[in-house]
């Protein structure tokens, strides 16, 4: 997929998608397929498209660049064994490659959990990836509907009524 296709499917302006990519709001650049050069469109896979669109939607909701970057970095880093390409970690592959519900919650700027059609996961302490915390009760929760964004990225038409 390229920037124009992602823009058409998500109704996010091309300029904003470039902004997300140029400011590296999605962790690492390993999602880019092939070398980027002037005159050649940047390409990426579907999961990367979902993360790029997520960053753009968070910006549109009023979150600052640093907050968007922190949120998506935490989302990608919950599986520390996947060091080379954090966008290709197992949980994302399961929830984003499927068709069921897929939401992620970020609590108190530190904890993260996935909510999928399989159920609600445990809170994970993003400061200690892989460390689940059974007793945490965040006061502030930001939720991103990855399933809805995934469906928009997959849509062939720009119609999302």
C-alpha positions, -999 to 999 in steps of 0.1 A, spaced: 0 0 0 12 36 -6 3 69 9 -24 78 -16 -42 45 -11 -41 49 27 -54 84 23 -83 73 1 -93 44 24 -91 64 57 -100 99 45 -68 112 61 -51 138 39 -19 127 22 -1 156 38 -10 144 73 1 108 65 35 123 53 36 143 85 32 111 106 59 93 86 83 122 84 81 129 122 84 92 129 53 90 151 51 53 143 81 35 160 110 26 137 109 28 100 112 -10 93 77 -10 80 87 8 48 90 -16 19 118 -8 -4 140 23 -5 124 57 -4 137 81 -30 124 113 -46 97 105 -72 91 70 -58 61 64 -35 68 50 0 51 17 5 42 -2 36 21 -33 47 -14 -33 61 -4 -34 98 20 -4 93 -9 14 75 -31 7 106 -4 22 129 1 52 106 -36 59 104 -39 55 142 -12 82 147 -31 105 123 -64 99 141 -47 106 175 -33 139 161 -68 148 149 -82 141 183 -58 167 198 -30 146 211 5 161 209 32 145 188 51 132 218 20 116 233 11 99 200 47 86 197 47 74 233 13 57 229 23 38 197 57 30 210 42 14 242 17 -5 220 46 -19 199 69 -26 228 47 -48 248 63 -78 232 100 -72 238 112 -104 221 104 -89 187 133 -64 186 139 -61 148 104 -50 138 81 -40 166 52 -36 143 52 -73 136 48 -86 171 25 -116 177 -4 -98 195 -7 -72 167 -7 -100 141 -35 -118 159 -58 -89 165 -50 -68 135 -48 -95 109 -82 -109 120 -117 -95 117 -128 -93 153 -128 -65 178 -94 -50 185 -89 -21 208 -60 -10 229 -62 10 261 -35 31 276 -39 38 313 -23 66 333 4 70 307 20 38 318 -2 7 315 -15 -9 284 -40 -37 276 -56 -52 245 -94 -58 243 -103 -82 216 -131 -105 206 -113 -131 227 -116 -110 258 -99 -83 278 -62 -88 285 -43 -79 316 -28 -45 321 9 -45 311 34 -22 327 50 -5 296 80 5 317 87 -32 323 74 -49 291 59 -82 296 51 -75 333 14 -78 338 -2 -60 367 -33 -75 382 -41 -48 408 -38 -16 387 -68 6 383 -59 35 360 -76 69 366 -72 80 330 -77 57 301 -71 65 264 -86 39 240 -78 34 204 -102 13 182 -77 -6 161 -105 -28 147 -123 2 132 -91 17 119 -81 -18 105 -114 -20 87 -109 14 71 -74 6 60 -87 -26 44 -116 -9 26 -112 -5 -11 -136 25 -12 -132 57 7 -169 54 18 -171 48 56 -208 55 63 
